């Protein structure tokens, strides 16, 4: 009976899978996390061109275009692309997908209006985030 319940729970989760997609156009800061348990994470405060959550194939905007969001991400999620974007000094857009929302909050901070902790969606076919850095 327990095995059947687990299978049904997994099937329900997969039927309502949620994927985050974001495009960043400006990064204010890149900070290595110093909190215990987050040593392999980093924080960025970035201006979003969009931040969408796709639920069953339908996109929903989490914030308006141009909103500054603080992202807490694992270093395996586009860290090299973020460093290249900052160090290049050029205008860019960074598209990130294959993420899932762990924590999302609207906040009223001077530097950013939302906080997002995201993690990689892992499946049999994917195990990393998709990162596409484009110079403008």
C-alpha positions in Angstrom: 0.0 0.0 0.0 2.9 2.4 0.8 4.5 1.8 -2.6 1.3 2.6 -4.4 0.9 5.9 -2.5 4.5 7.0 -3.3 4.0 6.2 -7.0 0.7 8.2 -7.1 2.4 11.1 -5.3 5.2 11.2 -7.8 2.8 11.0 -10.7 0.8 13.9 -9.3 3.9 16.1 -8.9 5.0 15.4 -12.5 1.6 16.2 -13.9 1.7 19.6 -12.3 5.4 20.4 -12.8 6.5 23.9 -12.4 9.5 25.4 -14.2 11.0 28.9 -13.7 12.3 30.8 -16.6 14.1 34.1 -16.2 16.0 36.6 -18.3 18.4 39.0 -16.5 19.5 42.2 -18.1 21.6 43.9 -15.4 23.4 42.6 -12.3 24.0 45.0 -9.4 26.0 42.6 -7.2 27.4 39.1 -6.9 27.9 37.8 -3.4 29.3 34.5 -2.2 27.1 33.2 0.5 28.8 32.9 3.9 25.9 31.2 5.8 26.4 27.7 7.2 24.8 25.2 4.8 25.0 27.6 1.8 28.8 27.6 1.2 28.2 26.3 -2.4 25.6 29.1 -3.1 25.8 32.6 -4.4 23.5 35.7 -4.3 22.9 38.1 -7.1 20.8 41.1 -7.3 19.6 41.5 -10.9 17.2 43.4 -13.0 14.8 41.0 -14.7 13.6 41.2 -18.2 11.1 38.5 -17.1 10.6 36.0 -14.4 8.0 33.4 -15.2 6.7 30.3 -13.6 5.3 27.7 -16.1 2.6 25.6 -14.6 1.3 22.8 -16.9 2.7 24.7 -19.9 1.1 28.1 -19.0 3.4 30.9 -18.1 2.7 33.2 -15.2 4.7 36.3 -14.4 6.0 36.4 -10.9 7.2 40.0 -11.2 7.0 42.8 -13.7 9.7 43.4 -16.2 12.4 45.7 -14.8 12.0 44.4 -11.2 15.2 43.9 -9.2 15.2 40.4 -7.7 17.7 38.8 -5.2 18.5 35.3 -6.4 19.9 32.6 -4.2 21.4 29.9 -6.5 23.7 27.0 -6.2 27.1 27.6 -7.9 26.2 24.9 -10.4 23.5 27.3 -11.8 25.1 29.7 -14.3 27.8 31.0 -11.9 30.4 31.1 -14.6 28.0 33.0 -17.0 27.2 35.5 -14.3 30.9 36.2 -13.6 31.6 36.6 -17.4 28.6 39.0 -17.7 29.8 41.1 -14.8 33.5 41.2 -15.9 32.8 41.8 -19.6 31.5 45.4 -19.0 29.1 44.9 -22.0 25.4 44.9 -22.1 24.0 41.4 -22.0 21.0 39.2 -21.4 21.2 36.0 -19.5 18.4 33.5 -20.0 18.1 30.8 -17.3 15.7 27.9 -17.4 15.2 24.4 -15.9 14.8 25.8 -12.4 12.1 25.2 -9.8 11.0 27.7 -7.1 12.0 26.8 -3.6 11.2 30.2 -1.9 9.7 33.3 -3.5 8.8 36.4 -1.6 7.9 40.0 -2.5 9.9 42.3 -0.2 10.3 46.0 0.2 14.1 46.5 0.3 16.0 49.5 -1.1 18.0 47.4 -3.6 15.5 44.7 -4.7 11.7 44.1 -4.6 11.6 40.2 -4.5 13.7 37.3 -3.3 13.9 34.0 -5.1 15.7 30.8 -3.9 15.7 28.4 -6.9 17.0 24.9 -7.5 17.6 22.7 -10.5 14.8 20.5 -11.8 16.4 17.1 -12.0 14.9 14.3 -14.1 16.1 11.3 -16.1 16.9 13.6 -19.1 18.3 16.8 -17.4 20.4 17.5 -14.4 21.5 21.1 -14.8 20.1 24.5 -15.5 20.1 25.9 -19.0 22.1 29.1 -19.3 22.4 31.2 -22.4 24.5 34.4 -22.2 24.1 36.8 -25.1 26.0 40.0 -25.6 24.0 42.9 -26.9 
